[in-house]
Amino acid sequence: MVGTAKSGNRGPKDNTVPLYLAAELRLALARIQIKMSLDRTYSALQAFILGCYNLEVISKEEYEFFKKKYGTPPTPMIKSTQKLSSPEELLEKQKLETKDKQFKGILEAWDQHKDDQRWRDFVLKEAEKWKDKLESARLMLARRESAI
């Protein structure tokens, strides 16, 4: 049995499919997000459901059922007072979130690489590129200053 991420039970899930999308497809998914005001998962499901219906592998009844089920997220992605972001802004936000997660992981592993100056130089060079946009990059550079 598989639990939540917090439960520690992270076994394989038969109902998941990781998708590795080319930049053009990620942009298309971002456009679906904006057009339908859905989060990334529900947007991908809508595209998948429509594709299955167009390929005639699900019936019209199944299509309508899933379209309705995944057409409204459990919590709205965009509040009515928020302006819609462009697909490029959504991609930039996702890129920043990914980089931030990477830097936080590197910060946790920093002390494990105290003898690997080449690794540290590489990640510090990368942090320099992102210091104006990410707090985690600034923290990494501060860690370098405290080690000197």
N, C-alpha and C positions, 0 to 999 in steps of 0.2 A: 504494500500500500504506500502511496506517495502522499506526503504531507505538504505543508507550506514551506516557504523558504526559511521561515523563522523556526520551524519545528526541527530542522536538521535532517529530516528525511528527504533527501534529494535524489532518489532513485530515478531511473528512466521513466518517462511518461509516454505511453503509447499514443496519446492523443495530441502530441506536439510535433511540429515540423519546423525546424529552423530554416529560414530563408536567407540566402546570401544574395542580395540584390545589387545589380549594376547601378551606377549613379543615376542613369536615366530612369530606371524603374523606381528608385527611391524618390526621385523627383515626382514621378507619376503618383506614387503613393501619397506624397505630401499634398499633391493637388486634390486627391480624393479626400484626404483629411479636411482640407479647407472647404471643398465643395459640399461635403456631407456633415461637417462639424462633428467628426468622430475622432477618437484616438487612433493611434497607429494600428493596434490590433484589430479593432472593428473595421477600419478602412481596408485592411488587407483581407479580412473575411468577406467584406462586401464584394471586392474584386474577384475573389476566389469563387464565391457563390454565383456571381454573374457568369464567370467563365465556365463553371460546371453546367449551368443551365444552357448557355450557348453551344456547348459541346454535346448537349443532349444526354448527359450522364445522370442528371437528376430531373425529376418531373416538375411541372409547373407548380404543383401543390407544395412540393419540397422547397422549391425556389422561393415561393411566397412566404412559407413558414420561416425559413432561415433569413430571408431579407428583413422580415419584420423583427425576428429575434435579435439580429445583430445590427439593426438599423438605428437603435437607440442605446447608447452606452449606459451602464448602471449609474454613472454620474456624468453630467454634461462636461465636455472637454472645454468649451468656451463659454464664459459667462456673457450675458447679453451686452454688458458694458465694455467688454474687451473688443479690440479691433482684431480682425482676422489677419494672421501673418501670411506673408507670401511663402510659396514653397521653398524659396531660397533661404528665407529667415528660419523656417522650420528645420531645414537641413543644417544650417549653421548652429542652431540651438542643440540639435542632436549631436553634432560634432563636438561642441563644447562640453556637453554632458559626458561623452565618451572619453575625451581627453582628461576631464576632471577626475573621472573614475580611475583612469590609468595613473595619474599623478598621485592620487590618494593611496593606491596600491604600492606604488614605488616608495612613497614616504614610509609605509609600514615595513617595507623590505630594506630600507636604507642601511640599517645597522648590520644586516646580514652580508652586505657587500662592502664592508669597511676596507678590505684589502684589494678590492677591484677598482682601481682608480680609473681605468678605461671606461668601465660601466658608468661610474659616477660622472665622469666628464661628458659622456654621451647624454645622460638624462638631464644634466645641468644645462647643456647646450639646448636641448629641447625645451626645458623650462624657460630659458631666456626668450624663446619665441612666443611663449604664451603668458608671460608675466603681466601683460597689460589687460588680459582678459580673464585670468583664472587665479583665484586666491590660493589654490593648491600649488600652482607653479611658483607663486611668491613665497609660500612656506618652504618649498624645496630650496629655493635660492637663499632663504634665510638660514636654512639648515647648513648650507655650504659655508655661509659667513660665520656661523657659530663653531664650525669645525676647524676654521683657520686659526 
